[in-house]
Amino acid sequence: MRCVSRHGMRRGCEKGRNLKSGQWLEGYVLLLLSREPAHGYDLTKSLGEFDVEFNGIGQMGTLYRILRQMEAKKIVVSEWDTTGVGAPRRVYKITAEGKNYLHLYVRDLKDTRARINKFIEMYSKIEHKE
């Protein structure tokens, strides 16, 4: 599991690696919101699909800070949901700009994957010579 930390450290995380950049979390959130609008708690649960877990209020604060930054970039919008029982919750939705941002994000990931594959392929050839 990857654990999100405000300072990029693995404090309190037992497994895996942390997310060193809000960009990873941003990409995950945009992908999830492209499926359906969601509030923060739902997003934290769905992020488990990517082996990202949230432990504690501080890490939830990281998610909400990133969501506010994404709103400032106009790649997501939010509104209060006052329906149902309980306190109102802020629901986030991806915008048309957000869908374009996600498209470019995926293109960059594919380019990075191609470079990584080339690196590993070259390494494998060298490794087999030894």
N, C-alpha and C positions, 0 to 999 in steps of 0.2 A: 504494500500500500504506500502511496505517496502521501505525505502529510504537508499541509500548507502552513507556512510560518511567516509571520510578519517580517522577520529579519533574515529569511532564507536559511535558517538553521533547523536541524532536526530535533529540537528539544521535545521530549515526550513522544517521539515517534519511534516505534520499535522496528518497523520493516521498511525496506525499500529506500527510495530517495525522495527528497523534497522537490517542490517546484521552485526553481531558482528565479523564475520570471513570471510576472503577472500575465505575460503573453500566452503561456500555456493555459492558464486558467481562463483567460479571455476566450481562447479558441474553443475550449471545452464548453464554456457557457453559451457561446454563440451556436455551437452545434446543437446543444440541448434545446435552446430556445427556438431553433429552426424547426424542431419537432412540434413544440407547443409552448405557449406562454407558461411561466412558472413563477412562484415566489421563492425567496431565498432558501427556506427550509427544504422545499422540494428539490431545488438545485443541488443542495449539499447531498441529499440522498441519491440523486441521479448521477452525481459525479463519482459515486462508487463504481459505476460502470467502467471508469477509466483508472480504477485503483487509487483514487484520491479520497482521502478521508479528512474530516474536520473534527478536531478534538478541542472543544472549549470555545469560550466566547471570543477570545482574541482572534482565533482563526476565522470565526464567522465574521468578525469585523473586517478581516482581509477581503472576504468575498464581497461584502457590502461596499467597501471602498472601491474595489475594482468595478462593481456594477455602477457606482456613481461616476467613475471615470468613463465608463462605456457610454453612459447617458450623455456626458459632456461631449463625447465624440459623435453623438447622435447615431450610434450603432444599435442602441437599445432605447426603449422608452418604458416608462412605468406608470401605473395608476393604482390608486387604492381600491382594493376589493372589500366592500363593506357587506357583502352578502354572506349568509351563513351565520353560524354561531361563533362567538369569540371576537377577539379584537380584529380590527381591519388589518389587512396584509397588503403589502406592496407587490403587485404582479408585474413581471418584466416581460417584454415582447421584443423580438428582433425587428429592426426597421429594414427598409429597402437598402439603405446604406450599409446596414449590418450584414445583410445577405451578400452584398458585393464584397465587403471586407472579409467575410468568411470564405468566399470564392478565392480571393487573392491569397488568403492565409493558407488554404489547402494547396494552391499552386506552389507557394513557397515551400510547404512541407514536402511536396513531391520532388521539387528541385533538390532539397536537402537530402531526401532519401536516395536520389540518384547519385549524389556525391558520396554519400556514405557507402552505398553499394559498390561504387567504383573503388573506394578506399579499401574496403574489405576484400574485394576481388584481388586487388594488387597485393595486399598483405598475404592472402592465401597462397598466391604464386610464390612469393618470397619464402614463406614458411615451409612450403613443400620442397624447396631446394635444399634446405638445411638438413 
